[in-house]
Amino acid sequence: MINSEHIHRSIAEANNLEELRDERISVGDVFRSLAAHPAQIITRWNWKAALLGALLRASFYITVYKASKENWRVAFAAALVEFTFRFITSGASGALVQSFRRATPAWLATLIVTISLPTISHSIEFFTHYVQETYFSSILPASENKSRQIAFAVSVLFSVLSAMFNLFIMRHGVLLVGAGSESKSLWSDIKRFPLLIVEFVSFLPIEIINYVKNRNYLPAIGIFTGFGLVVGTILGVFRGKWSWAWTTALGAWAIFFVFTLLVAVVLHFIKRKN
């Protein structure tokens, strides 16, 4: 076991958390390192997260705007704004997420990443698109069918899940930048995505199923309840409407419940087959 004093001394001396590749560090250590050496967010700017995040978000905005029957000029204007600011912010966000990939306890690191990053990024997103539609609509046309509000609300939910997913895959050595031999090519990372996506979406349902099997019901209820509350709260706060909070929470619980049942059925058949 690594002596706690040695970890703190190493972190104080290191200019970059990735220099401590063989050490497990606490959430507090991550904050101390980032406070002492904030430049590492720039030096470890995650170009992989920036590129993939910007492309995904831009295509997402085009899809939502066209589904809302906006014309192509409006859709492309929103996508261009989204791509530009996401390319900048996603690189920094990716570096922050990577900072927490080895932090313990894992649940606290996940909670911090899941709440803080969507809050920061969507504050910037709201401001950016608002300025575009309010002051630059003559150059970049504004939406006419409230597409911005719809896209923004759904984007919040997507951000919560993507923040969790990014931390999950970085813990598996994927999408890393500046991590020495652990960093792989972007194509190598992408090839691992399908299996990691399956593991990610089934992680919480499997946790609940295992808790229920062991008759440990409180943690199972806690995971299920917490999922809907987090999603509902974030969407409700950003939309400023209580109705968005409780309807989204109910929708999240319904989807989560059905998916958990589906995972339970699949696991049952796999067990019987083996």
C-alpha positions in Angstrom: 0.0 0.0 0.0 1.3 3.5 -0.9 1.9 5.7 2.1 -0.6 8.7 2.1 2.2 11.2 2.9 4.2 10.0 0.0 1.2 10.4 -2.4 0.7 14.0 -1.2 4.4 14.8 -1.5 4.4 13.3 -5.1 1.4 15.2 -6.1 2.8 18.5 -4.8 6.0 17.9 -6.8 4.3 16.7 -10.0 3.2 19.3 -12.6 0.8 16.8 -14.2 -1.4 14.2 -12.7 -0.5 11.8 -15.5 3.1 11.7 -14.1 1.6 9.6 -11.2 0.6 6.7 -13.4 1.1 4.0 -10.8 -0.7 5.7 -7.9 -4.3 5.7 -6.9 -5.2 9.2 -5.6 -8.1 10.7 -3.7 -10.6 13.2 -5.0 -9.0 15.7 -2.7 -5.6 15.1 -4.2 -7.0 15.8 -7.7 -8.4 19.2 -6.5 -5.0 20.0 -4.8 -3.1 19.2 -8.0 -5.4 21.2 -10.2 -5.2 24.2 -7.8 -1.4 24.0 -7.7 -0.9 23.3 -11.4 -3.9 24.6 -13.3 -1.9 24.8 -16.5 -2.1 21.0 -16.9 -5.7 21.5 -18.2 -4.1 23.3 -21.1 -1.1 21.0 -21.6 -3.4 18.0 -21.5 -6.1 19.6 -23.6 -7.9 16.5 -24.9 -8.1 16.9 -28.7 -9.9 13.5 -29.0 -12.7 14.6 -26.7 -12.7 18.0 -28.5 -13.1 16.5 -32.0 -15.6 13.8 -31.2 -17.6 16.0 -28.8 -17.8 18.9 -31.3 -18.8 16.7 -34.2 -21.4 14.8 -32.2 -23.0 18.0 -30.7 -23.1 19.7 -34.1 -24.9 16.8 -35.7 -27.2 16.6 -32.7 -28.2 20.3 -33.2 -28.8 19.8 -36.9 -31.0 16.8 -36.2 -33.1 18.5 -33.5 -33.5 21.7 -35.6 -34.6 19.8 -38.7 -37.0 17.7 -36.7 -38.5 21.0 -35.5 -38.9 22.0 -39.2 -36.3 24.7 -39.2 -34.7 25.6 -42.6 -31.2 24.4 -43.4 -29.6 27.9 -42.9 -30.9 28.0 -39.3 -29.8 24.5 -38.6 -26.3 24.9 -40.0 -25.9 28.2 -38.1 -26.8 26.6 -34.8 -24.5 23.6 -35.6 -21.6 26.0 -36.5 -21.9 27.8 -33.2 -22.2 24.6 -31.3 -19.2 23.0 -33.0 -17.0 26.1 -32.5 -17.5 26.5 -28.7 -17.7 22.7 -28.1 -14.4 22.2 -29.8 -12.8 24.6 -27.4 -14.6 23.6 -24.2 -14.7 19.8 -24.8 -10.9 19.7 -24.9 -10.7 21.3 -21.5 -13.6 19.2 -20.2 -11.8 16.1 -21.4 -8.7 17.0 -19.6 -10.7 17.6 -16.4 -12.5 14.3 -16.7 -9.1 12.5 -17.3 -7.8 14.1 -14.1 -10.5 12.1 -12.1 -10.1 8.8 -13.9 -8.0 7.2 -11.0 -9.6 9.2 -8.2 -11.1 7.4 -5.2 -13.8 6.9 -4.1 -15.0 6.3 -7.6 -18.6 7.2 -6.8 -17.6 10.6 -5.6 -15.4 11.3 -8.6 -18.3 10.3 -10.8 -20.8 12.5 -8.9 -18.5 15.5 -9.2 -17.9 15.0 -12.9 -21.5 14.3 -13.7 -22.8 17.5 -11.9 -20.0 20.1 -12.4 -19.1 19.6 -16.1 -22.7 19.7 -17.5 -23.4 22.8 -15.3 -20.3 24.7 -16.6 -20.6 23.6 -20.2 -24.3 24.3 -20.5 -24.0 27.7 -18.9 -21.6 28.5 -21.7 -23.9 26.8 -24.3 -26.9 28.8 -23.2 -25.0 32.1 -23.3 -23.4 31.4 -26.7 -26.6 30.4 -28.5 -28.5 33.2 -26.8 -25.9 35.8 -28.0 -26.0 34.3 -31.5 -29.8 34.5 -31.8 -30.1 37.9 -30.1 -27.2 39.9 -31.5 -26.0 38.1 -34.6 -29.2 36.7 -36.2 -28.5 38.8 -39.3 -25.4 36.7 -39.9 -26.3 33.5 -38.2 -30.2 33.2 -38.5 -32.1 32.4 -35.3 -34.6 29.5 -34.8 -38.3 30.2 -35.4 -39.8 27.1 -33.8 -38.2 27.2 -30.3 -35.6 24.7 -31.5 -32.9 26.3 -29.4 -34.9 25.6 -26.2 -35.7 22.0 -27.2 -32.1 21.3 -28.3 -30.7 22.8 -25.1 -33.0 20.8 -22.8 -32.2 17.5 -24.5 -28.5 18.5 -24.6 -28.4 18.8 -20.8 -29.6 15.2 -20.5 -27.0 14.1 -23.1 -24.3 15.9 -21.2 -25.0 14.1 -17.9 -24.7 10.7 -19.7 -21.7 11.7 -21.8 -19.8 13.0 -18.7 -20.3 9.7 -17.0 -19.4 7.7 -20.2 -16.2 9.7 -20.7 -15.1 9.1 -17.2 -16.0 5.4 -17.5 -14.0 4.9 -20.7 -11.0 6.9 -19.5 -10.9 4.5 -16.5 -10.5 1.8 -19.1 -7.7 3.6 -20.8 -9.7 5.0 -23.7 -9.7 8.6 -25.1 -6.5 9.5 -23.1 -4.2 12.3 -24.0 -0.7 12.9 -22.5 -0.8 9.6 -20.5 2.4 8.2 -21.9 2.2 4.6 -23.0 -1.5 4.4 -21.9 -2.5 6.9 -24.7 -3.5 5.1 -27.9 -4.4 6.3 -31.3 -7.9 7.7 -31.9 -8.8 4.8 -34.2 -7.7 2.3 -31.5 -9.9 4.1 -29.0 -12.9 4.1 -31.4 -12.6 0.4 -32.1 -13.1 -0.2 -28.3 -16.3 1.9 -28.2 -18.9 -0.7 -29.0 -18.0 -3.1 -26.1 -17.5 -0.2 -23.7 -20.9 1.2 -24.6 -22.5 -2.1 -23.8 -20.6 -2.3 -20.5 -21.5 1.3 -19.7 -25.3 1.2 -20.3 -25.6 -2.1 -18.4 -23.5 -1.1 -15.4 -26.1 0.5 -13.3 -28.8 -2.1 -14.1 -26.4 -4.9 -13.3 -25.6 -3.2 -10.0 -29.3 -3.0 -9.1 -29.9 -6.6 -10.1 -27.0 -7.8 -8.0 -28.2 -5.8 -5.0 -31.7 -7.2 -5.4 -30.5 -10.8 -5.7 -28.6 -10.3 -2.4 -31.7 -8.8 -0.8 -29.8 -5.6 -0.3 -32.6 -3.3 -1.3 -31.6 0.1 0.0 -28.6 0.6 -2.4 -30.7 -0.6 -5.3 -33.5 1.9 -4.4 -30.8 4.6 -4.0 -29.3 4.0 -7.4 -32.7 4.0 -9.1 -34.0 7.0 -7.3 -30.8 9.0 -7.6 -30.7 8.5 -11.4 -34.1 10.1 -12.0 -33.6 12.9 -9.4 -30.2 13.9 -10.9 -31.6 14.0 -14.5 -34.8 15.8 -13.5 -33.0 18.3 -11.3 -30.5 19.3 -13.9 -33.1 19.7 -16.6 -35.5 21.5 -14.3 -32.9 24.0 -13.2 -31.7 24.8 -16.6 -35.2 25.2 -18.0 -36.4 27.0 -14.9 -39.6 25.0 -14.8 -40.7 22.6 -12.2 -42.8 20.7 -14.8 -39.7 19.9 -16.7 -38.0 18.5 -13.6 -40.7 16.1 -12.5 -41.8 15.0 -16.0 -38.2 14.3 -17.0 -37.5 12.4 -13.8 -40.6 10.2 -14.4 -39.4 9.6 -18.0 -35.9 8.7 -16.8 -37.2 6.3 -14.2 -39.5 4.6 -16.7 -36.7 4.2 -19.2 -34.3 3.0 -16.5 -36.9 0.5 -15.1 -37.6 -1.0 -18.5 -34.0 -1.2 -19.5 -33.1 -2.9 -16.1 -35.8 -5.5 -16.7 -34.4 -6.1 -20.2 -30.9 -6.5 -18.8 -32.2 -9.0 -16.2 -33.9 -11.0 -18.9 -30.8 -11.1 -21.1 -28.6 -12.1 -18.1 -31.1 -14.9 -17.2 -31.0 -16.4 -20.7 -27.2 -16.1 -20.8 -27.0 -17.9 -17.5 -29.4 -20.7 -18.7 -27.4 -21.1 -21.9 -24.2 -21.5 -20.0 
